[in-house]
Amino acid sequence: MKKYFSATLIFSLVIVVISCSQQEDNKSQTQPASRPSVPVQAGEVQIGTQIWMTKNLNVSRYRNGDPIPQVSNPTQWANLTTGAWCYYANNSANGTIYGKLYNWYAVNDPRGLAPQGWHIPSDVEWTTLVSFLGFADFAGGKMKTTGTLQSGTGLWRSPNTAATNSSGFSALPGGYVADNGSGSFLLDKYGYWWSTTEFGSQRANARILNYTDGGITTLEFFKDNGFSVRCIKD
């Protein structure tokens, strides 16, 4: 009787272990290992394994509390070698919608432009995003907000080619401030976003979306251009 009881107990334990193992296998199939462990909050969107802000940065201080100078004079802007920001056309109403435009020196400042828990994406991180969305020829449309100015349902100029915003990135055409002191350009036609990746000593990589194309472009620009900034979670 004791031997029979022991055998029965052992058999029951084996069944329990197998059952638990199967449950863990099922969990692993429904919860990919690449899934972030932090919840996605309001104002954020998960795209692949990354979590991005859904709006352009609109801060006037570095992470440590130091102010970032606002520079509205185009000639002064063109001669900067330190961090600065401005509104498109020096109109604060544009900041409410599109965020501020920053030169690359602000992006690269060691005091930190992004809020705590976030950082400015490198070119590699931009590439990860674009690759997940179907590569450069198709990713732009999935990132742009829908509608057009002409239809009264959006902020992009018509035709806003291929725009679906299926990724939830919600890219807006915030334009830019030129590096040569000639002022700001291309609001409602183009959006420019800095990366932290340098291209030589005077330039850095940025990504571009435009109203006539469903793709996204990578180009190198002088660091004193003023572009939008989008943050990615640490």
C-alpha positions in Angstrom: 0.0 0.0 0.0 2.9 2.4 0.9 4.6 1.7 -2.4 1.3 2.2 -4.3 0.8 5.6 -2.5 4.3 6.7 -3.3 4.0 5.9 -6.9 0.6 7.7 -7.1 2.1 10.8 -5.4 5.1 10.9 -7.8 2.8 10.5 -10.8 0.6 13.4 -9.6 3.7 15.6 -9.1 4.9 14.9 -12.6 1.4 15.8 -14.0 1.5 19.1 -12.1 5.0 20.0 -13.4 4.0 19.2 -17.0 0.9 21.3 -16.6 2.8 24.3 -15.2 5.4 24.0 -18.0 2.7 24.0 -20.6 1.1 27.1 -19.1 4.4 28.9 -19.1 4.9 27.9 -22.8 1.5 29.3 -23.6 2.3 32.6 -21.9 5.6 32.9 -23.8 3.7 32.5 -27.0 1.2 35.3 -26.2 3.7 37.7 -24.6 6.8 38.3 -26.9 10.1 38.7 -25.1 10.6 42.1 -26.9 7.5 43.6 -25.4 8.4 46.6 -23.1 7.8 46.0 -19.4 6.6 49.6 -18.9 3.0 50.6 -19.7 2.3 53.1 -22.5 0.9 56.3 -21.1 -1.1 59.1 -22.6 1.0 61.1 -25.1 3.0 58.0 -26.0 2.8 55.3 -28.7 4.4 51.9 -28.9 5.8 51.2 -32.4 7.5 47.8 -32.5 9.7 47.6 -29.5 10.1 51.4 -29.1 7.9 53.9 -27.3 7.8 57.4 -28.8 6.2 60.7 -27.7 3.3 61.6 -30.0 4.1 65.3 -30.0 7.2 67.4 -30.8 9.2 68.6 -27.9 8.2 72.0 -26.5 10.5 72.7 -23.6 12.5 75.9 -22.8 14.8 74.4 -20.2 17.4 71.6 -20.1 16.7 68.6 -17.9 18.8 70.2 -15.1 16.6 73.3 -15.1 19.0 75.7 -16.9 17.2 77.9 -19.5 17.7 77.3 -23.2 18.0 80.7 -24.9 15.3 81.8 -27.3 16.8 83.4 -30.3 14.5 85.2 -32.7 17.0 87.1 -34.8 18.0 85.2 -37.9 21.5 86.6 -38.1 22.2 85.8 -34.5 20.7 82.3 -35.0 23.1 81.7 -37.9 26.2 82.4 -35.8 25.3 80.2 -32.9 27.5 77.4 -31.7 25.5 76.7 -28.5 22.0 75.5 -27.8 18.9 77.6 -28.7 15.3 77.4 -29.7 12.7 79.5 -31.5 9.1 79.3 -32.7 8.4 78.9 -36.4 8.1 82.5 -37.7 8.6 83.6 -34.0 4.9 83.0 -33.4 4.2 81.3 -30.1 0.9 79.9 -31.5 3.0 77.7 -33.8 4.7 76.3 -30.7 1.4 75.2 -29.2 0.7 73.1 -32.3 4.2 72.1 -33.7 6.5 72.4 -30.7 9.7 74.4 -30.7 12.5 74.3 -33.2 16.0 73.6 -31.8 19.4 73.7 -33.2 21.6 70.6 -32.9 23.7 72.2 -30.2 20.7 72.0 -27.9 20.1 68.4 -28.9 23.6 67.5 -28.0 23.9 69.6 -24.8 25.2 67.4 -21.9 22.6 69.0 -19.6 19.9 67.0 -21.5 17.2 68.3 -23.8 14.8 65.4 -23.3 12.8 65.1 -20.1 13.8 62.5 -17.5 13.2 58.9 -18.8 13.5 60.0 -22.4 16.2 60.8 -24.9 16.7 62.1 -28.4 16.9 59.2 -30.9 20.1 58.3 -32.7 20.0 57.6 -36.4 20.0 53.9 -35.6 16.9 54.3 -33.6 15.2 56.2 -36.4 16.2 53.4 -38.7 14.6 50.8 -36.4 11.4 52.8 -36.5 11.4 53.1 -40.2 12.3 49.4 -40.8 9.4 48.3 -38.6 7.0 50.4 -40.6 8.1 49.0 -44.0 11.3 50.8 -44.8 11.8 54.4 -46.1 9.6 54.3 -49.2 6.5 53.5 -47.2 7.1 54.6 -43.6 6.4 58.3 -44.0 2.7 57.9 -44.8 2.2 55.7 -41.8 3.7 58.5 -39.6 2.0 61.6 -41.0 -1.3 62.9 -39.6 -4.2 62.6 -42.0 -6.2 65.3 -43.7 -5.1 68.5 -45.5 -5.4 72.2 -44.9 -7.5 72.6 -48.0 -10.0 70.1 -46.7 -10.1 71.7 -43.3 -9.3 68.3 -41.7 -5.5 68.5 -41.2 -2.4 70.6 -41.1 -0.5 69.2 -44.1 -0.7 70.9 -47.5 -2.6 68.9 -50.1 -2.1 66.2 -51.4 -0.5 64.9 -48.1 0.4 61.8 -50.1 -0.2 58.3 -48.5 -0.9 59.7 -45.1 -2.7 57.3 -42.8 -1.0 57.8 -39.4 -1.5 54.0 -38.9 1.6 54.0 -36.6 0.2 56.6 -34.3 3.4 58.7 -34.6 1.3 61.8 -35.5 3.9 63.7 -37.5 3.1 67.3 -38.2 4.7 69.6 -40.8 6.5 72.0 -38.5 9.0 73.4 -41.1 12.4 74.6 -40.1 14.7 77.5 -39.4 17.5 77.8 -42.0 21.1 77.8 -40.9 22.0 80.8 -43.2 20.1 83.4 -41.3 17.3 83.6 -43.8 14.5 82.7 -41.4 11.9 80.0 -41.3 10.5 77.9 -44.2 8.0 75.3 -45.3 5.4 75.2 -42.6 2.6 72.8 -43.6 4.8 71.2 -46.3 7.7 69.5 -44.5 8.6 68.2 -41.1 12.3 67.9 -40.0 13.5 65.9 -37.0 17.0 65.8 -35.5 18.9 62.7 -34.6 21.8 62.7 -32.2 24.1 61.2 -34.8 26.8 63.5 -36.2 28.0 63.5 -39.8 31.4 65.0 -39.6 32.2 67.9 -37.4 29.7 70.4 -38.8 26.6 68.3 -39.7 24.2 65.9 -38.1 21.6 63.5 -39.5 17.9 64.4 -39.6 14.7 62.8 -41.0 12.3 64.5 -43.3 8.6 64.0 -44.2 6.9 65.9 -46.9 3.4 66.5 -48.3 4.0 65.0 -51.7 5.6 61.7 -50.7 4.7 58.7 -48.6 8.4 58.0 -47.8 10.8 59.4 -45.2 14.2 60.8 -46.1 17.6 60.9 -44.3 19.9 63.8 -44.9 22.8 65.6 -43.3 22.4 69.2 -42.2 24.5 71.9 -40.7 24.0 71.9 -36.9 22.7 75.5 -36.7 19.5 74.6 -38.6 16.4 74.7 -36.4 14.4 71.4 -36.5 11.7 69.7 -34.5 12.6 67.1 -31.9 10.8 63.9 -31.1 11.7 61.9 -28.0 12.0 58.1 -27.5 11.7 56.4 -24.1 14.9 55.1 -22.4 
